[in-house]
Amino acid sequence: MTTYTTHLPGQSGESAWASARMSARLDTEMAVQLRMVLNESFRTAKSWVDLFQALRDKGFYLQHRSGRTRLKDCHSHVEICTCRFLGYPTSELENRFGAKMPVRPA
């Protein structure tokens, strides 16, 4: 069974994705792995709620800020990348789900 929220040794509360800060950019291998891990969640979600749940199950959440939807790590709250980077621009998600992204549920 694959675990998507792997914790780094000695760093309680931080996932392996915490090192993938937007400002530091993802390396190619990590970007490919992230896309593989999340593609099905984005592709099969039927609503924002479906997408939020699927991402939360894998240790991520979305935040809309400055006109962009950003993927964040649930443990460290680090901004990893935008949804556009993953191949799912905000406008495409809004068209698919029929509304602007709601505030992330608690």
SULZIFEN-V347600 format. One record per helix or strand of 2 or more residues. SS is the DSSP state (H for helix, E for strand). FROM is the first residue (numbers start at 1). TO is the last residue. If there is no record, write none. Layout:
BEGIN
[[SS;FROM;TO] [SS;FROM;TO]]
END
This chain:
BEGIN
[[H;16;19] [H;22;24] [H;28;44] [H;48;57] [E;60;65] [E;68;73] [E;79;82] [H;90;97]]
END
